Amino acid sequence: MTFDFLAGDPGDWLFHCHTVYHLERGTARAFEYE
C-alpha cells in the first residue's frame, strides 16, 4: 500500500479503517514518522 500524507507530529501512528470487514482483512497498520 502506498499513500501520501502531510505530517506535523513525529512518532508512532496507526493507519486504520472503521469498517470491521476491512479491519479483519488487514487495513490496520502501525507506522513511524520521524
Helices and strands as residue ranges (DSSP letters): E 11-15, H 20-24, E 29-33
